[in-house]
Amino acid sequence: MTNASVRLFDAARVQAPYLPSIRSAMAAVLDSSRYILGPAVAQFEQEFAAYCGTGFAIGVGNGSDALELALRAVDVGSGSRVITVANAGGYASTAISACGAQPVYAEIDDQRLLLDPDAVAPLLQMRPQALILTHLYGQMAAVGTIAELCAEHGVALIEDCAQAHGAEREGRRAGSFGAIGCFSFYPTKNLGAIGDGGALVTSDAVIARRLLALRQYGWSSKYRVELAHGRNSRLDELQAAILSAKLPGLDTDNARRREIARRYGASIRHRDLQLPEGRGGSDDVAHLYVIRCARREALRAHLSAHGIDSDVHYPIPDHRQPAWEQPLSLPISEQAARKVLSLPCHPALSDEEVQRVVDALNCFA
Ligand SMILES: *Cc1c(COP(=O)(O)O)cnc(C)c1O
């Protein structure tokens, strides 16, 4: 047994196979002297749209901006209501409040901790403008059912795919079901830049045009401001070149993540640990492997003593955050916040490290 700790995410090791192509991509941008919305952004946008199976991809500054611009593109503004979940880290709520809109929280299902379609139906009476569906931990949510509900009620469906790059169901990728799919390329995501980055995907040409304007001052053409609420949120040319270098490896990295998730599912045996169900299929890209334990702090200390990192995604449900407090009861979301614990699950983990995590969990007293 080595003494090096098993890290939750290990940027150096995950990046290592890509370093030569990242270095040459960076050098090419430097040599091109095109730094803003140049050929590298255009190329990545084309490649990423093709990968997702959508007509368009629009690069932006980060995943949070992607969510906010998506809401603006479907006319969410002051007084609008937007349905979302309360257990997904608050990114959707941040974007909703930035638009002056109201989040309407729906409960999650207890098996996968994803938006429960049965909880959505009654909320549609509140005439929401949009619904943000988060494919949490890499698991694709019930997007088919929810897309139908949204279509019936004229609600714009926005998929938050920041944890689900490459997840697919019936041959369709995450991000291609809704009106818009939002991605983050934060370094720890399944497709990660070496800084901030984000993108939106859509097959609607009108929405694509609005997003292109919104990411750059609201311009329809240079110095002509067509849309209010525009801003400067562009994907950086260097990050785009790096993402193009890394995109060809995404499916292989996702396959390794799935394999680790399946191994955890098959090998962790402990009556106090609740394992997630149905992990490691093609509609799951295993961004995070999240177990539940009522004695979470003791478990974290035990893992730490065995040199294993863990983290909590996420400890405070949105409706209990000081900024967004709502007197609302969401028992499954609240209980999940008290019990969830993320284990190391990244593509550079060795089989031996995965086994160390399993052994440490199985001997938790
Ligand atoms: C990371 C993340 C975001 C935000 O992305 P940034 O690039 O950090 O702004 C949004 N939603 C989810 C589900 C995320 O995991």
The ligand as a Gaussian input file, in Angstrom:
#p B3LYP/6-31G(d) Opt

LIG

0 1
 C      -19.760000      23.520000     -12.404000
 C      -21.216000      23.638000     -12.574000
 C      -21.813000      24.827000     -13.025000
 C      -21.070000      26.131000     -13.148000
 O      -20.023000      26.136000     -14.035000
 P      -18.884000      27.281000     -13.907000
 O      -18.097000      27.106000     -15.151000
 O      -18.093000      26.965000     -12.671000
 O      -19.564000      28.580000     -13.816000
 C      -23.169000      24.830000     -13.277000
 N      -23.924000      23.741000     -13.058000
 C      -23.398000      22.586000     -12.585000
 C      -24.296000      21.407000     -12.383000
 C      -22.028000      22.498000     -12.320000
 O      -21.525000      21.353000     -11.858000

